[in-house]
Amino acid sequence: MTGKVTVQNWIGTGIELVVFIGIAVWMMFGQRRQVMERHVNRLTGEHQRFDFMIQY
């Protein structure tokens, strides 16, 4: 490893960013968002199924 940045490194980084940003945007809409919100509410909200509640 020489520590030199090449065009291939920038292309790889760009592809990774596009993939991860795409997944994040995809999860923000529709049925997936409702499922994630339901899970978050179950873990941190009033509708927990545990004997404790996380206080923030």
mmCIF entry with sequence, helices, sheets and N, C-alpha, C, O atoms, coordinates in Angstrom:
data_MODEL
# 
_entry.id   MODEL 
# 
_entity.id                         1 
_entity.type                       polymer 
_entity.pdbx_number_of_molecules   1 
# 
_entity_poly.entity_id                      1 
_entity_poly.type                           'polypeptide(L)' 
_entity_poly.nstd_linkage                   no 
_entity_poly.nstd_monomer                   no 
_entity_poly.pdbx_seq_one_letter_code       MTGKVTVQNWIGTGIELVVFIGIAVWMMFGQRRQVMERHVNRLTGEHQRFDFMIQY 
_entity_poly.pdbx_seq_one_letter_code_can   MTGKVTVQNWIGTGIELVVFIGIAVWMMFGQRRQVMERHVNRLTGEHQRFDFMIQY 
_entity_poly.pdbx_strand_id                 A 
# 
loop_
_entity_poly_seq.entity_id 
_entity_poly_seq.num 
_entity_poly_seq.mon_id 
_entity_poly_seq.hetero 
1 1  MET n 
1 2  THR n 
1 3  GLY n 
1 4  LYS n 
1 5  VAL n 
1 6  THR n 
1 7  VAL n 
1 8  GLN n 
1 9  ASN n 
1 10 TRP n 
1 11 ILE n 
1 12 GLY n 
1 13 THR n 
1 14 GLY n 
1 15 ILE n 
1 16 GLU n 
1 17 LEU n 
1 18 VAL n 
1 19 VAL n 
1 20 PHE n 
1 21 ILE n 
1 22 GLY n 
1 23 ILE n 
1 24 ALA n 
1 25 VAL n 
1 26 TRP n 
1 27 MET n 
1 28 MET n 
1 29 PHE n 
1 30 GLY n 
1 31 GLN n 
1 32 ARG n 
1 33 ARG n 
1 34 GLN n 
1 35 VAL n 
1 36 MET n 
1 37 GLU n 
1 38 ARG n 
1 39 HIS n 
1 40 VAL n 
1 41 ASN n 
1 42 ARG n 
1 43 LEU n 
1 44 THR n 
1 45 GLY n 
1 46 GLU n 
1 47 HIS n 
1 48 GLN n 
1 49 ARG n 
1 50 PHE n 
1 51 ASP n 
1 52 PHE n 
1 53 MET n 
1 54 ILE n 
1 55 GLN n 
1 56 TYR n 
# 
_struct_asym.id          A 
_struct_asym.entity_id   1 
# 
loop_
_struct_conf.conf_type_id 
_struct_conf.id 
_struct_conf.pdbx_PDB_helix_id 
_struct_conf.beg_label_comp_id 
_struct_conf.beg_label_asym_id 
_struct_conf.beg_label_seq_id 
_struct_conf.pdbx_beg_PDB_ins_code 
_struct_conf.end_label_comp_id 
_struct_conf.end_label_asym_id 
_struct_conf.end_label_seq_id 
_struct_conf.pdbx_end_PDB_ins_code 
_struct_conf.beg_auth_comp_id 
_struct_conf.beg_auth_asym_id 
_struct_conf.beg_auth_seq_id 
_struct_conf.end_auth_comp_id 
_struct_conf.end_auth_asym_id 
_struct_conf.end_auth_seq_id 
_struct_conf.pdbx_PDB_helix_class 
_struct_conf.details 
_struct_conf.pdbx_PDB_helix_length 
HELX_P HELX_P1 AA1 VAL A 7  ? MET A 27 ? VAL A 7  MET A 27 1 ? 21 
HELX_P HELX_P2 AA2 GLN A 31 ? THR A 44 ? GLN A 31 THR A 44 1 ? 14 
# 
_struct_conf_type.id          HELX_P 
_struct_conf_type.criteria    ? 
_struct_conf_type.reference   ? 
# 
loop_
_atom_site.group_PDB 
_atom_site.id 
_atom_site.type_symbol 
_atom_site.label_atom_id 
_atom_site.label_alt_id 
_atom_site.label_comp_id 
_atom_site.label_asym_id 
_atom_site.label_entity_id 
_atom_site.label_seq_id 
_atom_site.pdbx_PDB_ins_code 
_atom_site.Cartn_x 
_atom_site.Cartn_y 
_atom_site.Cartn_z 
_atom_site.occupancy 
_atom_site.B_iso_or_equiv 
_atom_site.pdbx_formal_charge 
_atom_site.auth_seq_id 
_atom_site.auth_comp_id 
_atom_site.auth_asym_id 
_atom_site.auth_atom_id 
_atom_site.pdbx_PDB_model_num 
ATOM 1   N N  . MET A 1 1  ? 0.834   -1.180 0.000  1.00 0.00 ? 1  MET A N  1 
ATOM 2   C CA . MET A 1 1  ? 0.000   0.000  0.000  1.00 0.00 ? 1  MET A CA 1 
ATOM 3   C C  . MET A 1 1  ? 0.879   1.244  0.000  1.00 0.00 ? 1  MET A C  1 
ATOM 4   O O  . MET A 1 1  ? 1.779   1.389  0.828  1.00 0.00 ? 1  MET A O  1 
ATOM 5   N N  . THR A 1 2  ? 0.611   2.104  -0.909 1.00 0.00 ? 2  THR A N  1 
ATOM 6   C CA . THR A 1 2  ? 1.412   3.308  -1.031 1.00 0.00 ? 2  THR A CA 1 
ATOM 7   C C  . THR A 1 2  ? 0.709   4.546  -0.498 1.00 0.00 ? 2  THR A C  1 
ATOM 8   O O  . THR A 1 2  ? 1.354   5.579  -0.317 1.00 0.00 ? 2  THR A O  1 
ATOM 9   N N  . GLY A 1 3  ? -0.583  4.477  -0.243 1.00 0.00 ? 3  GLY A N  1 
ATOM 10  C CA . GLY A 1 3  ? -1.315  5.622  0.263  1.00 0.00 ? 3  GLY A CA 1 
ATOM 11  C C  . GLY A 1 3  ? -1.737  6.601  -0.809 1.00 0.00 ? 3  GLY A C  1 
ATOM 12  O O  . GLY A 1 3  ? -2.142  7.722  -0.499 1.00 0.00 ? 3  GLY A O  1 
ATOM 13  N N  . LYS A 1 4  ? -1.651  6.204  -2.049 1.00 0.00 ? 4  LYS A N  1 
ATOM 14  C CA . LYS A 1 4  ? -2.064  7.081  -3.140 1.00 0.00 ? 4  LYS A CA 1 
ATOM 15  C C  . LYS A 1 4  ? -3.523  6.829  -3.485 1.00 0.00 ? 4  LYS A C  1 
ATOM 16  O O  . LYS A 1 4  ? -3.957  5.680  -3.568 1.00 0.00 ? 4  LYS A O  1 
ATOM 17  N N  . VAL A 1 5  ? -4.265  7.884  -3.680 1.00 0.00 ? 5  VAL A N  1 
ATOM 18  C CA . VAL A 1 5  ? -5.676  7.775  -4.037 1.00 0.00 ? 5  VAL A CA 1 
ATOM 19  C C  . VAL A 1 5  ? -5.779  7.773  -5.560 1.00 0.00 ? 5  VAL A C  1 
ATOM 20  O O  . VAL A 1 5  ? -5.238  8.645  -6.241 1.00 0.00 ? 5  VAL A O  1 
ATOM 21  N N  . THR A 1 6  ? -6.484  6.774  -6.069 1.00 0.00 ? 6  THR A N  1 
ATOM 22  C CA . THR A 1 6  ? -6.648  6.661  -7.511 1.00 0.00 ? 6  THR A CA 1 
ATOM 23  C C  . THR A 1 6  ? -8.104  6.886  -7.882 1.00 0.00 ? 6  THR A C  1 
ATOM 24  O O  . THR A 1 6  ? -8.973  6.990  -7.016 1.00 0.00 ? 6  THR A O  1 
ATOM 25  N N  . VAL A 1 7  ? -8.350  6.957  -9.159 1.00 0.00 ? 7  VAL A N  1 
ATOM 26  C CA . VAL A 1 7  ? -9.719  7.116  -9.659 1.00 0.00 ? 7  VAL A CA 1 
ATOM 27  C C  . VAL A 1 7  ? -10.564 5.911  -9.250 1.00 0.00 ? 7  VAL A C  1 
ATOM 28  O O  . VAL A 1 7  ? -11.747 6.062  -8.944 1.00 0.00 ? 7  VAL A O  1 
ATOM 29  N N  . GLN A 1 8  ? -9.977  4.738  -9.242 1.00 0.00 ? 8  GLN A N  1 
ATOM 30  C CA . GLN A 1 8  ? -10.711 3.534  -8.839 1.00 0.00 ? 8  GLN A CA 1 
ATOM 31  C C  . GLN A 1 8  ? -11.178 3.631  -7.397 1.00 0.00 ? 8  GLN A C  1 
ATOM 32  O O  . GLN A 1 8  ? -12.279 3.187  -7.071 1.00 0.00 ? 8  GLN A O  1 
ATOM 33  N N  . ASN A 1 9  ? -10.352 4.207  -6.525 1.00 0.00 ? 9  ASN A N  1 
ATOM 34  C CA . ASN A 1 9  ? -10.769 4.404  -5.132 1.00 0.00 ? 9  ASN A CA 1 
ATOM 35  C C  . ASN A 1 9  ? -11.978 5.328  -5.043 1.00 0.00 ? 9  ASN A C  1 
ATOM 36  O O  . ASN A 1 9  ? -12.916 5.058  -4.294 1.00 0.00 ? 9  ASN A O  1 
ATOM 37  N N  . TRP A 1 10 ? -11.955 6.415  -5.804 1.00 0.00 ? 10 TRP A N  1 
ATOM 38  C CA . TRP A 1 10 ? -13.077 7.354  -5.788 1.00 0.00 ? 10 TRP A CA 1 
ATOM 39  C C  . TRP A 1 10 ? -14.338 6.717  -6.353 1.00 0.00 ? 10 TRP A C  1 
ATOM 40  O O  . TRP A 1 10 ? -15.431 6.955  -5.841 1.00 0.00 ? 10 TRP A O  1 
ATOM 41  N N  . ILE A 1 11 ? -14.202 5.915  -7.393 1.00 0.00 ? 11 ILE A N  1 
ATOM 42  C CA . ILE A 1 11 ? -15.369 5.231  -7.965 1.00 0.00 ? 11 ILE A CA 1 
ATOM 43  C C  . ILE A 1 11 ? -15.943 4.244  -6.956 1.00 0.00 ? 11 ILE A C  1 
ATOM 44  O O  . ILE A 1 11 ? -17.160 4.176  -6.783 1.00 0.00 ? 11 ILE A O  1 
ATOM 45  N N  . GLY A 1 12 ? -15.089 3.485  -6.293 1.00 0.00 ? 12 GLY A N  1 
ATOM 46  C CA . GLY A 1 12 ? -15.555 2.540  -5.272 1.00 0.00 ? 12 GLY A CA 1 
ATOM 47  C C  . GLY A 1 12 ? -16.255 3.239  -4.127 1.00 0.00 ? 12 GLY A C  1 
ATOM 48  O O  . GLY A 1 12 ? -17.291 2.778  -3.650 1.00 0.00 ? 12 GLY A O  1 
ATOM 49  N N  . THR A 1 13 ? -15.691 4.351  -3.685 1.00 0.00 ? 13 THR A N  1 
ATOM 50  C CA . THR A 1 13 ? -16.318 5.123  -2.608 1.00 0.00 ? 13 THR A CA 1 
ATOM 51  C C  . THR A 1 13 ? -17.669 5.671  -3.043 1.00 0.00 ? 13 THR A C  1 
ATOM 52  O O  . THR A 1 13 ? -18.629 5.646  -2.273 1.00 0.00 ? 13 THR A O  1 
ATOM 53  N N  . GLY A 1 14 ? -17.747 6.162  -4.264 1.00 0.00 ? 14 GLY A N  1 
ATOM 54  C CA . GLY A 1 14 ? -19.016 6.682  -4.785 1.00 0.00 ? 14 GLY A CA 1 
ATOM 55  C C  . GLY A 1 14 ? -20.081 5.610  -4.868 1.00 0.00 ? 14 GLY A C  1 
ATOM 56  O O  . GLY A 1 14 ? -21.237 5.851  -4.519 1.00 0.00 ? 14 GLY A O  1 
ATOM 57  N N  . ILE A 1 15 ? -19.703 4.426  -5.327 1.00 0.00 ? 15 ILE A N  1 
ATOM 58  C CA . ILE A 1 15 ? -20.668 3.314  -5.414 1.00 0.00 ? 15 ILE A CA 1 
ATOM 59  C C  . ILE A 1 15 ? -21.173 2.942  -4.029 1.00 0.00 ? 15 ILE A C  1 
ATOM 60  O O  . ILE A 1 15 ? -22.371 2.725  -3.843 1.00 0.00 ? 15 ILE A O  1 
ATOM 61  N N  . GLU A 1 16 ? -20.271 2.866  -3.054 1.00 0.00 ? 16 GLU A N  1 
ATOM 62  C CA . GLU A 1 16 ? -20.695 2.545  -1.685 1.00 0.00 ? 16 GLU A CA 1 
ATOM 63  C C  . GLU A 1 16 ? -21.666 3.587  -1.144 1.00 0.00 ? 16 GLU A C  1 
ATOM 64  O O  . GLU A 1 16 ? -22.674 3.235  -0.531 1.00 0.00 ? 16 GLU A O  1 
ATOM 65  N N  . LEU A 1 17 ? -21.374 4.850  -1.363 1.00 0.00 ? 17 LEU A N  1 
ATOM 66  C CA . LEU A 1 17 ? -22.266 5.908  -0.893 1.00 0.00 ? 17 LEU A CA 1 
ATOM 67  C C  . LEU A 1 17 ? -23.637 5.817  -1.545 1.00 0.00 ? 17 LEU A C  1 
ATOM 68  O O  . LEU A 1 17 ? -24.656 5.960  -0.870 1.00 0.00 ? 17 LEU A O  1 
ATOM 69  N N  . VAL A 1 18 ? -23.671 5.581  -2.844 1.00 0.00 ? 18 VAL A N  1 
ATOM 70  C CA . VAL A 1 18 ? -24.953 5.466  -3.551 1.00 0.00 ? 18 VAL A CA 1 
ATOM 71  C C  . VAL A 1 18 ? -25.763 4.299  -2.995 1.00 0.00 ? 18 VAL A C  1 
ATOM 72  O O  . VAL A 1 18 ? -26.970 4.423  -2.790 1.00 0.00 ? 18 VAL A O  1 
ATOM 73  N N  . VAL A 1 19 ? -25.109 3.173  -2.754 1.00 0.00 ? 19 VAL A N  1 
ATOM 74  C CA . VAL A 1 19 ? -25.821 1.993  -2.239 1.00 0.00 ? 19 VAL A CA 1 
ATOM 75  C C  . VAL A 1 19 ? -26.386 2.276  -0.852 1.00 0.00 ? 19 VAL A C  1 
ATOM 76  O O  . VAL A 1 19 ? -27.568 2.032  -0.610 1.00 0.00 ? 19 VAL A O  1 
ATOM 77  N N  . PHE A 1 20 ? -25.568 2.785  0.058  1.00 0.00 ? 20 PHE A N  1 
ATOM 78  C CA . PHE A 1 20 ? -26.038 2.989  1.425  1.00 0.00 ? 20 PHE A CA 1 
ATOM 79  C C  . PHE A 1 20 ? -27.071 4.105  1.527  1.00 0.00 ? 20 PHE A C  1 
ATOM 80  O O  . PHE A 1 20 ? -28.021 3.990  2.302  1.00 0.00 ? 20 PHE A O  1 
ATOM 81  N N  . ILE A 1 21 ? -26.909 5.167  0.774  1.00 0.00 ? 21 ILE A N  1 
ATOM 82  C CA . ILE A 1 21 ? -27.917 6.230  0.765  1.00 0.00 ? 21 ILE A CA 1 
ATOM 83  C C  . ILE A 1 21 ? -29.208 5.712  0.141  1.00 0.00 ? 21 ILE A C  1 
ATOM 84  O O  . ILE A 1 21 ? -30.299 6.054  0.600  1.00 0.00 ? 21 ILE A O  1 
ATOM 85  N N  . GLY A 1 22 ? -29.095 4.900  -0.890 1.00 0.00 ? 22 GLY A N  1 
ATOM 86  C CA . GLY A 1 22 ? -30.276 4.298  -1.516 1.00 0.00 ? 22 GLY A CA 1 
ATOM 87  C C  . GLY A 1 22 ? -31.053 3.425  -0.542 1.00 0.00 ? 22 GLY A C  1 
ATOM 88  O O  . GLY A 1 22 ? -32.281 3.491  -0.489 1.00 0.00 ? 22 GLY A O  1 
ATOM 89  N N  . ILE A 1 23 ? -30.347 2.610  0.226  1.00 0.00 ? 23 ILE A N  1 
ATOM 90  C CA . ILE A 1 23 ? -31.017 1.752  1.214  1.00 0.00 ? 23 ILE A CA 1 
ATOM 91  C C  . ILE A 1 23 ? -31.694 2.607  2.281  1.00 0.00 ? 23 ILE A C  1 
ATOM 92  O O  . ILE A 1 23 ? -32.818 2.311  2.686  1.00 0.00 ? 23 ILE A O  1 
ATOM 93  N N  . ALA A 1 24 ? -31.025 3.663  2.740  1.00 0.00 ? 24 ALA A N  1 
ATOM 94  C CA . ALA A 1 24 ? -31.615 4.530  3.766  1.00 0.00 ? 24 ALA A CA 1 
ATOM 95  C C  . ALA A 1 24 ? -32.887 5.199  3.257  1.00 0.00 ? 24 ALA A C  1 
ATOM 96  O O  . ALA A 1 24 ? -33.884 5.255  3.977  1.00 0.00 ? 24 ALA A O  1 
ATOM 97  N N  . VAL A 1 25 ? -32.867 5.705  2.032  1.00 0.00 ? 25 VAL A N  1 
ATOM 98  C CA . VAL A 1 25 ? -34.051 6.356  1.462  1.00 0.00 ? 25 VAL A CA 1 
ATOM 99  C C  . VAL A 1 25 ? -35.167 5.338  1.258  1.00 0.00 ? 25 VAL A C  1 
ATOM 100 O O  . VAL A 1 25 ? -36.335 5.640  1.505  1.00 0.00 ? 25 VAL A O  1 
ATOM 101 N N  . TRP A 1 26 ? -34.820 4.151  0.816  1.00 0.00 ? 26 TRP A N  1 
ATOM 102 C CA . TRP A 1 26 ? -35.805 3.087  0.584  1.00 0.00 ? 26 TRP A CA 1 
ATOM 103 C C  . TRP A 1 26 ? -36.511 2.718  1.888  1.00 0.00 ? 26 TRP A C  1 
ATOM 104 O O  . TRP A 1 26 ? -37.710 2.440  1.890  1.00 0.00 ? 26 TRP A O  1 
ATOM 105 N N  . MET A 1 27 ? -35.767 2.714  2.997  1.00 0.00 ? 27 MET A N  1 
ATOM 106 C CA . MET A 1 27 ? -36.351 2.355  4.292  1.00 0.00 ? 27 MET A CA 1 
ATOM 107 C C  . MET A 1 27 ? -37.211 3.471  4.888  1.00 0.00 ? 27 MET A C  1 
ATOM 108 O O  . MET A 1 27 ? -37.964 3.222  5.830  1.00 0.00 ? 27 MET A O  1 
ATOM 109 N N  . MET A 1 28 ? -37.116 4.686  4.363  1.00 0.00 ? 28 MET A N  1 
ATOM 110 C CA . MET A 1 28 ? -37.849 5.809  4.938  1.00 0.00 ? 28 MET A CA 1 
ATOM 111 C C  . MET A 1 28 ? -39.290 5.908  4.458  1.00 0.00 ? 28 MET A C  1 
ATOM 112 O O  . MET A 1 28 ? -40.053 6.717  4.987  1.00 0.00 ? 28 MET A O  1 
ATOM 113 N N  . PHE A 1 29 ? -39.677 5.124  3.489  1.00 0.00 ? 29 PHE A N  1 
ATOM 114 C CA . PHE A 1 29 ? -40.997 5.276  2.895  1.00 0.00 ? 29 PHE A CA 1 
ATOM 115 C C  . PHE A 1 29 ? -41.769 3.967  2.903  1.00 0.00 ? 29 PHE A C  1 
ATOM 116 O O  . PHE A 1 29 ? -41.189 2.882  2.884  1.00 0.00 ? 29 PHE A O  1 
ATOM 117 N N  . GLY A 1 30 ? -43.098 4.095  2.931  1.00 0.00 ? 30 GLY A N  1 
ATOM 118 C CA . GLY A 1 30 ? -43.996 2.959  2.760  1.00 0.00 ? 30 GLY A CA 1 
ATOM 119 C C  . GLY A 1 30 ? -44.082 2.036  3.953  1.00 0.00 ? 30 GLY A C  1 
ATOM 120 O O  . GLY A 1 30 ? -43.911 2.450  5.099  1.00 0.00 ? 30 GLY A O  1 
ATOM 121 N N  . GLN A 1 31 ? -44.347 0.791  3.665  1.00 0.00 ? 31 GLN A N  1 
ATOM 122 C CA . GLN A 1 31 ? -44.578 -0.232 4.679  1.00 0.00 ? 31 GLN A CA 1 
ATOM 123 C C  . GLN A 1 31 ? -43.346 -0.442 5.560  1.00 0.00 ? 31 GLN A C  1 
ATOM 124 O O  . GLN A 1 31 ? -43.480 -0.701 6.756  1.00 0.00 ? 31 GLN A O  1 
ATOM 125 N N  . ARG A 1 32 ? -42.165 -0.334 4.991  1.00 0.00 ? 32 ARG A N  1 
ATOM 126 C CA . ARG A 1 32 ? -40.949 -0.547 5.763  1.00 0.00 ? 32 ARG A CA 1 
ATOM 127 C C  . ARG A 1 32 ? -40.827 0.466  6.895  1.00 0.00 ? 32 ARG A C  1 
ATOM 128 O O  . ARG A 1 32 ? -40.406 0.126  8.000  1.00 0.00 ? 32 ARG A O  1 
ATOM 129 N N  . ARG A 1 33 ? -41.194 1.700  6.614  1.00 0.00 ? 33 ARG A N  1 
ATOM 130 C CA . ARG A 1 33 ? -41.121 2.735  7.656  1.00 0.00 ? 33 ARG A CA 1 
ATOM 131 C C  . ARG A 1 33 ? -42.108 2.424  8.784  1.00 0.00 ? 33 ARG A C  1 
ATOM 132 O O  . ARG A 1 33 ? -41.780 2.584  9.960  1.00 0.00 ? 33 ARG A O  1 
ATOM 133 N N  . GLN A 1 34 ? -43.291 1.989  8.432  1.00 0.00 ? 34 GLN A N  1 
ATOM 134 C CA . GLN A 1 34 ? -44.284 1.662  9.451  1.00 0.00 ? 34 GLN A CA 1 
ATOM 135 C C  . GLN A 1 34 ? -43.789 0.523  10.328 1.00 0.00 ? 34 GLN A C  1 
ATOM 136 O O  . GLN A 1 34 ? -43.972 0.554  11.545 1.00 0.00 ? 34 GLN A O  1 
ATOM 137 N N  . VAL A 1 35 ? -43.169 -0.473 9.728  1.00 0.00 ? 35 VAL A N  1 
ATOM 138 C CA . VAL A 1 35 ? -42.642 -1.601 10.500 1.00 0.00 ? 35 VAL A CA 1 
ATOM 139 C C  . VAL A 1 35 ? -41.524 -1.132 11.425 1.00 0.00 ? 35 VAL A C  1 
ATOM 140 O O  . VAL A 1 35 ? -41.480 -1.526 12.590 1.00 0.00 ? 35 VAL A O  1 
ATOM 141 N N  . MET A 1 36 ? -40.627 -0.301 10.920 1.00 0.00 ? 36 MET A N  1 
ATOM 142 C CA . MET A 1 36 ? -39.531 0.191  11.755 1.00 0.00 ? 36 MET A CA 1 
ATOM 143 C C  . MET A 1 36 ? -40.062 1.055  12.894 1.00 0.00 ? 36 MET A C  1 
ATOM 144 O O  . MET A 1 36 ? -39.588 0.943  14.025 1.00 0.00 ? 36 MET A O  1 
ATOM 145 N N  . GLU A 1 37 ? -41.036 1.914  12.612 1.00 0.00 ? 37 GLU A N  1 
ATOM 146 C CA . GLU A 1 37 ? -41.614 2.742  13.670 1.00 0.00 ? 37 GLU A CA 1 
ATOM 147 C C  . GLU A 1 37 ? -42.316 1.888  14.719 1.00 0.00 ? 37 GLU A C  1 
ATOM 148 O O  . GLU A 1 37 ? -42.247 2.192  15.910 1.00 0.00 ? 37 GLU A O  1 
ATOM 149 N N  . ARG A 1 38 ? -42.984 0.833  14.295 1.00 0.00 ? 38 ARG A N  1 
ATOM 150 C CA . ARG A 1 38 ? -43.641 -0.066 15.236 1.00 0.00 ? 38 ARG A CA 1 
ATOM 151 C C  . ARG A 1 38 ? -42.615 -0.740 16.143 1.00 0.00 ? 38 ARG A C  1 
ATOM 152 O O  . ARG A 1 38 ? -42.835 -0.862 17.348 1.00 0.00 ? 38 ARG A O  1 
ATOM 153 N N  . HIS A 1 39 ? -41.500 -1.175 15.570 1.00 0.00 ? 39 HIS A N  1 
ATOM 154 C CA . HIS A 1 39 ? -40.458 -1.810 16.378 1.00 0.00 ? 39 HIS A CA 1 
ATOM 155 C C  . HIS A 1 39 ? -39.816 -0.818 17.347 1.00 0.00 ? 39 HIS A C  1 
ATOM 156 O O  . HIS A 1 39 ? -39.539 -1.161 18.497 1.00 0.00 ? 39 HIS A O  1 
ATOM 157 N N  . VAL A 1 40 ? -39.582 0.399  16.887 1.00 0.00 ? 40 VAL A N  1 
ATOM 158 C CA . VAL A 1 40 ? -39.008 1.415  17.769 1.00 0.00 ? 40 VAL A CA 1 
ATOM 159 C C  . VAL A 1 40 ? -39.966 1.723  18.904 1.00 0.00 ? 40 VAL A C  1 
ATOM 160 O O  . VAL A 1 40 ? -39.539 1.831  20.054 1.00 0.00 ? 40 VAL A O  1 
ATOM 161 N N  . ASN A 1 41 ? -41.248 1.868  18.612 1.00 0.00 ? 41 ASN A N  1 
ATOM 162 C CA . ASN A 1 41 ? -42.233 2.141  19.653 1.00 0.00 ? 41 ASN A CA 1 
ATOM 163 C C  . ASN A 1 41 ? -42.312 0.993  20.653 1.00 0.00 ? 41 ASN A C  1 
ATOM 164 O O  . ASN A 1 41 ? -42.494 1.213  21.850 1.00 0.00 ? 41 ASN A O  1 
ATOM 165 N N  . ARG A 1 42 ? -42.175 -0.222 20.157 1.00 0.00 ? 42 ARG A N  1 
ATOM 166 C CA . ARG A 1 42 ? -42.244 -1.372 21.057 1.00 0.00 ? 42 ARG A CA 1 
ATOM 167 C C  . ARG A 1 42 ? -41.031 -1.398 21.984 1.00 0.00 ? 42 ARG A C  1 
ATOM 168 O O  . ARG A 1 42 ? -41.139 -1.809 23.140 1.00 0.00 ? 42 ARG A O  1 
ATOM 169 N N  . LEU A 1 43 ? -39.879 -0.961 21.478 1.00 0.00 ? 43 LEU A N  1 
ATOM 170 C CA . LEU A 1 43 ? -38.666 -1.008 22.288 1.00 0.00 ? 43 LEU A CA 1 
ATOM 171 C C  . LEU A 1 43 ? -38.504 0.208  23.196 1.00 0.00 ? 43 LEU A C  1 
ATOM 172 O O  . LEU A 1 43 ? -37.911 0.095  24.269 1.00 0.00 ? 43 LEU A O  1 
ATOM 173 N N  . THR A 1 44 ? -39.021 1.377  22.786 1.00 0.00 ? 44 THR A N  1 
ATOM 174 C CA . THR A 1 44 ? -38.770 2.589  23.558 1.00 0.00 ? 44 THR A CA 1 
ATOM 175 C C  . THR A 1 44 ? -40.029 3.296  24.027 1.00 0.00 ? 44 THR A C  1 
ATOM 176 O O  . THR A 1 44 ? -39.933 4.239  24.811 1.00 0.00 ? 44 THR A O  1 
ATOM 177 N N  . GLY A 1 45 ? -41.196 2.883  23.583 1.00 0.00 ? 45 GLY A N  1 
ATOM 178 C CA . GLY A 1 45 ? -42.417 3.613  23.896 1.00 0.00 ? 45 GLY A CA 1 
ATOM 179 C C  . GLY A 1 45 ? -43.226 2.999  25.011 1.00 0.00 ? 45 GLY A C  1 
ATOM 180 O O  . GLY A 1 45 ? -42.723 2.216  25.816 1.00 0.00 ? 45 GLY A O  1 
ATOM 181 N N  . GLU A 1 46 ? -44.476 3.367  25.039 1.00 0.00 ? 46 GLU A N  1 
ATOM 182 C CA . GLU A 1 46 ? -45.374 2.901  26.095 1.00 0.00 ? 46 GLU A CA 1 
ATOM 183 C C  . GLU A 1 46 ? -45.889 1.491  25.839 1.00 0.00 ? 46 GLU A C  1 
ATOM 184 O O  . GLU A 1 46 ? -46.430 0.861  26.748 1.00 0.00 ? 46 GLU A O  1 
ATOM 185 N N  . HIS A 1 47 ? -45.734 0.995  24.646 1.00 0.00 ? 47 HIS A N  1 
ATOM 186 C CA . HIS A 1 47 ? -46.270 -0.323 24.300 1.00 0.00 ? 47 HIS A CA 1 
ATOM 187 C C  . HIS A 1 47 ? -45.195 -1.404 24.368 1.00 0.00 ? 47 HIS A C  1 
ATOM 188 O O  . HIS A 1 47 ? -45.114 -2.268 23.494 1.00 0.00 ? 47 HIS A O  1 
ATOM 189 N N  . GLN A 1 48 ? -44.382 -1.350 25.401 1.00 0.00 ? 48 GLN A N  1 
ATOM 190 C CA . GLN A 1 48 ? -43.313 -2.334 25.547 1.00 0.00 ? 48 GLN A CA 1 
ATOM 191 C C  . GLN A 1 48 ? -43.860 -3.631 26.101 1.00 0.00 ? 48 GLN A C  1 
ATOM 192 O O  . GLN A 1 48 ? -44.858 -3.650 26.822 1.00 0.00 ? 48 GLN A O  1 
ATOM 193 N N  . ARG A 1 49 ? -43.194 -4.702 25.754 1.00 0.00 ? 49 ARG A N  1 
ATOM 194 C CA . ARG A 1 49 ? -43.582 -6.016 26.255 1.00 0.00 ? 49 ARG A CA 1 
ATOM 195 C C  . ARG A 1 49 ? -42.620 -6.496 27.333 1.00 0.00 ? 49 ARG A C  1 
ATOM 196 O O  . ARG A 1 49 ? -42.581 -7.685 27.650 1.00 0.00 ? 49 ARG A O  1 
ATOM 197 N N  . PHE A 1 50 ? -41.845 -5.576 27.896 1.00 0.00 ? 50 PHE A N  1 
ATOM 198 C CA . PHE A 1 50 ? -40.854 -5.929 28.898 1.00 0.00 ? 50 PHE A CA 1 
ATOM 199 C C  . PHE A 1 50 ? -41.293 -5.369 30.245 1.00 0.00 ? 50 PHE A C  1 
ATOM 200 O O  . PHE A 1 50 ? -42.271 -4.625 30.327 1.00 0.00 ? 50 PHE A O  1 
ATOM 201 N N  . ASP A 1 51 ? -40.565 -5.729 31.302 1.00 0.00 ? 51 ASP A N  1 
ATOM 202 C CA . ASP A 1 51 ? -40.872 -5.222 32.633 1.00 0.00 ? 51 ASP A CA 1 
ATOM 203 C C  . ASP A 1 51 ? -40.160 -3.914 32.933 1.00 0.00 ? 51 ASP A C  1 
ATOM 204 O O  . ASP A 1 51 ? -40.256 -3.415 34.054 1.00 0.00 ? 51 ASP A O  1 
ATOM 205 N N  . PHE A 1 52 ? -39.461 -3.352 31.983 1.00 0.00 ? 52 PHE A N  1 
ATOM 206 C CA . PHE A 1 52 ? -38.747 -2.107 32.181 1.00 0.00 ? 52 PHE A CA 1 
ATOM 207 C C  . PHE A 1 52 ? -39.015 -1.171 31.031 1.00 0.00 ? 52 PHE A C  1 
ATOM 208 O O  . PHE A 1 52 ? -39.489 -1.590 29.975 1.00 0.00 ? 52 PHE A O  1 
ATOM 209 N N  . MET A 1 53 ? -38.709 0.108  31.233 1.00 0.00 ? 53 MET A N  1 
ATOM 210 C CA . MET A 1 53 ? -38.899 1.096  30.193 1.00 0.00 ? 53 MET A CA 1 
ATOM 211 C C  . MET A 1 53 ? -37.660 1.949  30.083 1.00 0.00 ? 53 MET A C  1 
ATOM 212 O O  . MET A 1 53 ? -37.127 2.404  31.095 1.00 0.00 ? 53 MET A O  1 
ATOM 213 N N  . ILE A 1 54 ? -37.195 2.174  28.874 1.00 0.00 ? 54 ILE A N  1 
ATOM 214 C CA . ILE A 1 54 ? -36.013 2.992  28.660 1.00 0.00 ? 54 ILE A CA 1 
ATOM 215 C C  . ILE A 1 54 ? -36.423 4.450  28.756 1.00 0.00 ? 54 ILE A C  1 
ATOM 216 O O  . ILE A 1 54 ? -37.310 4.896  28.029 1.00 0.00 ? 54 ILE A O  1 
ATOM 217 N N  . GLN A 1 55 ? -35.783 5.193  29.645 1.00 0.00 ? 55 GLN A N  1 
ATOM 218 C CA . GLN A 1 55 ? -36.075 6.609  29.824 1.00 0.00 ? 55 GLN A CA 1 
ATOM 219 C C  . GLN A 1 55 ? -34.979 7.430  29.167 1.00 0.00 ? 55 GLN A C  1 
ATOM 220 O O  . GLN A 1 55 ? -33.800 7.214  29.446 1.00 0.00 ? 55 GLN A O  1 
ATOM 221 N N  . TYR A 1 56 ? -35.340 8.364  28.305 1.00 0.00 ? 56 TYR A N  1 
ATOM 222 C CA . TYR A 1 56 ? -34.370 9.228  27.659 1.00 0.00 ? 56 TYR A CA 1 
ATOM 223 C C  . TYR A 1 56 ? -34.447 10.617 28.221 1.00 0.00 ? 56 TYR A C  1 
ATOM 224 O O  . TYR A 1 56 ? -33.699 11.497 27.797 1.00 0.00 ? 56 TYR A O  1 
# 
